[in-house]
Amino acid sequence: MNQILVGCRMKYTVNSPSTFLLNVSVVQNDYQSTTNESIKVTPFHKVEECAINAVGNRLLRLSAEPGELLIQYQATVELHATEVDSADLREVEYEKLPADVLNYLNPSRYCESDKLFRFAGDEFGDLVPGYSRVTAICNWTFKHLTYTPGSTFATTTACDVLLQRTGVCRDYAHVAISLCRAMGIPARYVSGYAVNLQPQDFHGFFEAYLSGKWYLFDATRLAPVGGFVRIGTGRDAADVAFATIRGDAQGTEMDVWANGQDANDYLLDPDNVQTAVSSV
């Protein structure tokens, strides 16, 4: 893929002095680079950028007084993702996993993998280990959940979603992450912009660690991973919420966009499972 134009526009009514922590800036690394990047706050407020982890998450912090607040971010992104034949990807034995990957086998706030060991083993234990097993977990999640906007809340966990069988993108990712971890496959949450997502919004994907590298998956099938632009990476959505507010402020408007420049790019085929994509 050549270029992707991404951005967001968020408007708030601030009722008391408030501090905003924003995860909207795209990661800059060897696999995605930005040009024409800008952040604009109206009325003007100083914005501090905080690098908060080794993956390159770029947290923006600003403080605002009561009144109307408009935040606009945009960037042109060049993707240089690694592409390999998915049939070549294998699961890594526990004793050979790098130390910095081990944390992504543990249960986390929204991913209670420790409660799902038996269930995951019954459903996926007999499948061939590797990329195909992670794909099977995604397929199971897609088949057994119904995508319903507004059906879950900030307290909803993967086990809650499995009981009610409905959720949104972050819930699909949490379920798939939990099932992967229960099978001994390191998995982590990724937030980002997504080409061809309808309706456009911030999107929740996940990554699984296979053959020594992290590879992207999307259990919702709402957008192709080849059109994904990374914003943040964490144990689950708690680590990469697009906006965290301390104070009294309400969001009144939000627009998000991700427009690819090459509509014929084969990585934008949602049925392409032969090509595995990595962007870290």
Secondary structure, DSSP 4 states (H G I P E B T S, - for coil): --EEEEEEEEEEEE-S-EEEEE--SPP-SSSEEEEEEEEEEES----EEEE-STT--EEEEEEE-SEEEEEEEEEEEEE--EEEEGGG--PPPGGGS-GGGGGGGS--SS--GGG-HHHHHHHHTTSPSSHHHHHHHHHHHHHH-EE-TTS--TT--HHHHHHHTEE-HHHHHHHHHHHHHHTT--EEEEEEEETT-SS---EEEEEEEETTEEEEE-TT-SS-GGGEEEEEEESSGGG--SEEEESSEEEEEEEEEEEES-TT-GGG-TT--SEEEE--
